Amino acid sequence: MSVGSASEGDLLSAYPFLLRPAAAAPDPAAARGSADSPGDRPYDQAAPLPEPAPGPKREPEAGPSAAAPERSALPWPQARRRAQRAAGLPLPGVRLPLAEALGGVLAAPLEARTDLPAFDTSAMDGWAVSGPGPWLLTGELLAGQGDSAPLPDGTAVRVATGAQLPPGATAVLRREDGSPRPAAGGGELLHDRGAVPLDLGRDIRPRGQECHSGEPLLPPGTAVTPAVLGLAAAAGCDELPVHRRPTVELLVLGDELLDSGLPRDGRIRDALGPLLPSWLSWYGARIIAVRRVGDDLGLLRDALLRSPADVVVTTGGTAAGPVDFLHTALAEAGARLLVDGVLVRPGHPMLLAELPPAEGAEGAEGAGGAAGPEGAGQSRRRCLIGLPGNPLAAVAGAVTLAEPLLRTLAGWPQPQPYLVRAAAPLPGHRADTRLLPVALPAQGAVPLAYDGPAMLRGLALAEGLAVVPPGGLPAGARVEVLEVPAG
């Protein structure tokens, strides 16, 4: 159910306990609520911080000292930009059958392979006529029939919508406007009973009305929607040139997780295994595997080294707990950290790393979904996104790092920020960006309750995640809202 489409008296009033209690409004000046202040601009467009100076790549050292490097969390906008740059260029283009191209992004222009329509066709059921009437009826043409004899002047032939018109047809008389009557010399004469005289070309779809063969129909970067598939098919295409979708392997870490049943014996249900694959697919990824990895450093290191995916996504293990092995595993695998912590709540212990090429990955299945020219025999740069283990914190990590990385790899253009007015004060963190689940009724963004790092109840009804800058925003301020998958 869409919260924003619910009429007044539906969701928001029937379930007031889902809404966050009203908070004291932040000071408008301190919260940047004025019309020309940063609070009225997309938060991701804040002034960039300087990037660290490039230097020689250092080989990681094994042992405890490598597991706990000095960390410097990045501001949320800078972390997003770094994830986008880490992707580099979109993945190469491949040609896919129409049925497999849905959800991809055009890597080259879509060009018509035929005129559209390919021949003059009837736009209505009725009669194709030649010259002025009345007309002598001579036969019938249906959709799907091929070339027919020319239509002499003063004659007509019954036609169905979409039927190819014979040479010589000057107009189509609609069925409701025609009146066939017996002719004096035999046969039938068709008379025009329409309210206005039949003009030349009426209800004829001329050849090439929509496009001509070889004409570019859509530019690169266009998302392949069902309508694009229909246009491609109508224009004579059997395949589409699309960017290869980045492959993702999801590693769900932790011995405490259950795949079914009720929580028991100190173990809890895994919420991220069911949640994240569809969420990441919405960013353009193709999920090649979802695997459980226990709290074992060797198992995790080997999984990182051997994964054939373009992007490995892990859940949990990003902090400094007794079994949080991800930093150590990355160091032993020879990875290079790009983002190690983000100043955002929830989800601040997220990370982004560059992985070495997978062991034995040359020509391996998984580079592009199957061994082939688009991925075989090439050393590919791989990335890892480490998400926190708490569900809402993991989602915050996905929208912060996975979205810009995966969408860039998949060839999606960068979206324009979506700004709305806050219908109520939006509470913020003292020093960090906050990603807040919100409903979007007509009056603006409304914060939802149950928004703790380990909670999903608010997110389940959210229509977006508000990007609240440090200090919060007062009612009436404009706020950037990130999309969440709707299905």
Secondary structure, 3 states (H helix, E strand, C coil): CCCCCCCCCCHHHHCHHHECCCCCCCCCCCCCCCCCCHHHCCHHHCCCCCCCCCCCCCCCCCCHHHHCCCCCCEEHHHHHHHHHHHHCCCCCEEEEEHHHHCCCEECCCEECCCCECCCCEECCCEEEECCCCCEEEEEEECCCCCCCCCCCCCEEEEECCCCECCCCCCEEEEHHHEEEEECCCCCEEEEECCCCCCCCCCCEECCCCCECCCCEEECCCCECCHHHHHHHHHCCCCEEEEECCCEEEEEEECCCEECCCCCECCEEECCHHHHHHHHHHHCCCEEEEEEEECCCHHHHHHHHHHCCCCEEEEECCCCCCCCCCHHHHHHHCCCEEEEECEEEECCCCCEEEEECCCCCCCCCCCCCCCCCCCCCCCCCCEEEEEECCCHHHHHHHHHHHHHHHHHHHCCCCCCCCCEEEECCCECCCCCCEEEEEEECCCCCEEEECCCCCCCCHHHHHCCEEEEECCCCECCCCEEEEECCCCC
